[in-house]
């Protein structure tokens, strides 16, 4: 993908992030995800319909990379099963760590394929995925 | 000034994060290497020549620090950092002394290291932590201290200079008032001792804590100053080698005198010895000259920053090298990443002052913290980079 197009997608999701709002609905699970080395700090809300992720929303304060990455992730994950979602998270993690990954499951998230060049930004891009993985795994264990 | 003394300044960077840690002059680096290559023995042995040399150097630094602060050398304890010092003070001295309902005054602009040890006294001993209100510039005034003091106030624990606001607190006046009311004063000197003359006798503070690495010295070393009669009553948190005179059974333990009693285990010998060179170096330049230079640089920066309409300066008034600000509409961390692309090192975040947002209503910011070796031209580069908001937005990713 052309770097300028990547940039535009990231900026669009940073300036107009999707699903960024508070959720006050007990049918949603909530997970907090924060980077210890910086100040990114997000709450992510997830609503399931059986095995399927029906809705995700987020709120909080974070940098442009974290916010845009969260928005893009949510856009991609709504409607997916838990297993599909975990697979997407694994692939995203592989991508930012320069390992083999499957581009076709990532949707717009491939805009971060060059993020490995900025080490300090990798954790920003991965922040929402880390939170969601925690939430999904918890759900698997029947804890939530 | 004195840039040629700092090997790090030969690197292609503009280092403006001196509040986090300072760069080290060559004499400090050389002294570290000298210890490891010429007399690398343990301290407090003295049975052979190189060990005797270690003792001389190690205790020599203690004397230099004492002289630097106008204290007595037995009042100087080597710790692992300002954090360690403050925890020793809170846990070793005050925890046994404090009673439920006793009040501890701090401020919302303190660093975590001067907040959490006091929170612990609240959680574990039933003490009550209260906040001295900050004025409209987020400064501490003696009047506001007076307003908060009650018959239950036992401790005032505040930084002399805070790490985000950079205001200089009237410590001398606060100590005078506190002592008239039987209140102890603990001073966090992490941001002040490296940048201005601090005379503990003149201030009359009871305890002072600071770190070597923020004052051009090595990492892993801090100083705890305490008045002699108070240090005598500070319980050692660590027991072990080097701090005991003799022991036969749990009821027969004889400890050494202060300050050795408070330095259990093999100390950070290399850093202590190298810190002696840092003190010599600072004395050679002169603390007043350092302070004057840093205040000049601050004014130079503020005069330029203030002209950029979308920059909000949080601490317009402060007599230190700390300038905190935000670029309107852009998350501080994104600005820091942008500056990093031009090798400009600044800090973004809450700077460990996590309750300051209650006063400033700003949750995070960029912080420039200047040292005497920074230059007008470095500041010009910073300001030029900040002068084009479109460029920041375009290049922050």
Interface residues (C-beta under 8 A of the other chain):
Chain A: X7 X10 X11 X38 X39 X40 X61 X62 X63 X64 X65 X118 X120 X121
Chain B: X331 X332 X333 X334 X337 X340 X348 X349 X350 X363 X364 X393 X396 X397
